[in-house]
């Protein structure tokens, strides 16, 4: 359980930054070199590589170097873990709001019936 929490913590930390989210969005389309990933951003390569390292440390991406080119790939299992946690939270809150709506509808129906009598 603690490892699961730690993996979620690092995944959400990595996803908290818009640059890293944009990198993930790009990698959903397929593998890309660090140079390709860095092109849309106005920052130096050393700064961009820090984002790559955060994503790698979170397990959301992996990279391999062939010659002078480092290619990054998405690791879908780690992204799926974060998505699974969000889906669990959504289901909990949807159940709560459904129960609240049912309660409010029952209260309204009860008050309406009392007014008629």
N, C-alpha and C positions, 0 to 999 in steps of 0.2 A: 504494500500500500504506500509506504514512504517513497519507494522508487517511482511509483506511478505519480505521486504528488510532485516529486522533484522534477520528473519529466514534464509534467504540465507547467510547473513554475518556469522552467527554462524555455518551454515553447511559447508561453504567453509573454514572457520577457522579450523574447526575440520578435514576436509579432507586435509588440507595443510600438515599434518604430515604423514610420511610414516608408522609409527607404527599404527596410527589410520586407515589409508587406509587398511592396512593388516588385522586389526581387522574386518573392514567392509566386506572385501572379505571373511573372514572366516565365518562371521555371515550370509552371503548370503546362505551358505550351510545349515544353521539351528542354533538354539540356542546353546550356549556353556557356560560352567562355566568360571568364571574369571581365574581359575587355568589353564583350557585348553587353553584359549586365550593367557595367559601369557607365556606358555611353549616355543614357538619359539623365545622369546626375552630374551636377556641377560640383564635384569634389575631387580632391586628389586621390590617386590610386591607394596610397597608404591608408587614408581614411576609409575608403570603400572596402579595403581588405579587412578592416575591423568589423564591418557589417557581415562580411562573409564568414569570419571566424565565429561571430556570435551565432549565426545560423547553423554553422557546423557543430558548435558546442551544444546547441539545443537538439541536435539530431534531425532538424527539419530538412537539411540539405547535406549532401556529401560532395566531395570534389576529388578529382584526380588530375595529376599533372602528366602531360605527354609532351616531351620536349620543353618548349617555352610556354605552352598553353595550358592553363588550369581550367578544366571544364567542371561546371557545377550541375548537380542533378537534385531534383526534389526527392525526399524520402517520404513517400506517401503514408507509411504506417505511423510516423510521428505526428503528421498533420491530422490523420484520422483520429488519433487519441484526443487531440484538442477539440476536434469537431464532435467526437462522442461526448465529451464532458459538456460542451455547449448544448448539445441535443438533450442530454439528461436534465440540465437546468431549465431549458425551454419547456420540456414536458412537465416538470414540477410546477412551473409558474402558470402554464396553460391550465393544468388541473385546478390550481388554486383560483384562477380567474373564472373558470367554468363553475366551480362551487359557489363563488361569490355572486355570479350572475344568476344562478339558480336560486340562491337565497333571496336576492333582491326581487326576482320575479315572483317568488312565493309570498314575500312580504307585500308586494304591490297587489297581488291577487287577493290576499287576505284582507288588506285594507279596503279594497274595492268591494268585496263581499260584505264587509261590515257597514260600509256606507249605504249599500242597497237595502240592508235589513232595517 
